Amino acid sequence: MTDTTLADVERALDRAADLETEEAVAVLRTAKQDLADLGSNPDVDEERRRDLETRLEQRIREVSERDAYDSGLGAAMNPAEDDAP
């Protein structure tokens, strides 16, 4: 049984905003697993747990998209007007 709480997951979610992409994704995925583990705990506020789960999934997508954009994919997908033919 894990000693992780919803507050711990929330802190990990907030902390990931300040991390580099790979580390942020690792922290978020660990938090997501911790949150899934909390799903079987009858003492956990299920509505808050589901809300955090949604926020985690959104943050993972944001970080992944940020990484894709930063690596140049975003620039290729959104060329500047002066580069257009």
C-alpha positions as CSV (number, residue, x, y, z in Angstrom):
1,M,0.0,0.0,0.0
2,T,1.3,3.4,-0.9
3,D,1.7,6.3,1.5
4,T,1.2,8.8,-1.3
5,T,-1.7,11.3,-0.9
6,L,-3.7,13.4,-3.3
7,A,-1.7,16.4,-2.0
8,D,1.6,14.6,-3.0
9,V,0.2,14.1,-6.5
10,E,-0.8,17.7,-6.7
11,R,2.6,18.9,-5.6
12,A,4.2,16.7,-8.3
13,L,1.9,18.2,-10.9
14,D,2.9,21.7,-9.9
15,R,6.6,20.8,-9.6
16,A,6.7,19.3,-13.2
17,A,6.0,22.8,-14.6
18,D,9.5,23.8,-13.7
19,L,11.3,20.8,-15.0
20,E,12.9,19.9,-18.3
21,T,10.7,17.8,-20.6
22,E,12.1,14.3,-19.9
23,E,12.2,14.8,-16.1
24,A,8.7,16.5,-16.1
25,V,7.2,13.5,-18.0
26,A,8.8,11.1,-15.6
27,V,7.5,12.9,-12.6
28,L,4.0,13.2,-14.2
29,R,3.9,9.5,-15.1
30,T,5.0,8.5,-11.6
31,A,2.3,10.8,-10.2
32,K,-0.3,9.3,-12.5
33,Q,0.6,5.8,-11.3
34,D,0.4,6.9,-7.7
35,L,-3.0,8.4,-8.5
36,A,-4.1,5.1,-10.1
37,D,-3.0,3.3,-6.9
38,L,-5.0,5.6,-4.8
39,G,-8.1,4.6,-6.8
40,S,-8.6,1.5,-4.7
41,N,-8.4,3.4,-1.4
42,P,-11.9,4.0,0.0
43,D,-10.6,7.0,2.1
44,V,-9.7,9.0,-1.0
45,D,-12.0,11.7,-2.4
46,E,-12.8,10.1,-5.7
47,E,-14.0,13.3,-7.4
48,R,-10.7,15.1,-6.5
49,R,-8.8,12.0,-7.6
50,R,-10.5,12.0,-11.0
51,D,-9.9,15.8,-11.3
52,L,-6.2,15.3,-10.6
53,E,-6.1,12.5,-13.1
54,T,-7.5,14.7,-15.8
55,R,-5.1,17.5,-14.9
56,L,-2.2,15.1,-15.1
57,E,-3.2,13.8,-18.5
58,Q,-3.5,17.4,-19.8
59,R,-0.1,18.3,-18.3
60,I,1.6,15.3,-19.9
61,R,0.1,16.3,-23.3
62,E,1.3,19.9,-22.8
63,V,4.8,18.9,-21.9
64,S,5.0,16.5,-24.8
65,E,3.7,19.1,-27.2
66,R,6.1,21.7,-25.8
67,D,8.9,19.3,-26.4
68,A,7.8,18.7,-30.0
69,Y,7.5,22.4,-30.6
70,D,10.8,23.2,-29.0
71,S,12.6,20.6,-31.1
72,G,11.5,22.4,-34.3
73,L,8.5,20.4,-35.2
74,G,6.3,23.3,-34.3
75,A,8.3,25.6,-36.5
76,A,7.9,23.2,-39.4
77,M,4.2,23.0,-38.8
78,N,3.8,26.8,-38.5
79,P,6.2,28.4,-40.9
80,A,6.6,32.1,-40.6
81,E,4.8,34.1,-43.3
82,D,8.0,35.3,-44.8
83,D,9.1,31.7,-45.4
84,A,5.9,30.8,-47.2
85,P,6.2,30.3,-51.0
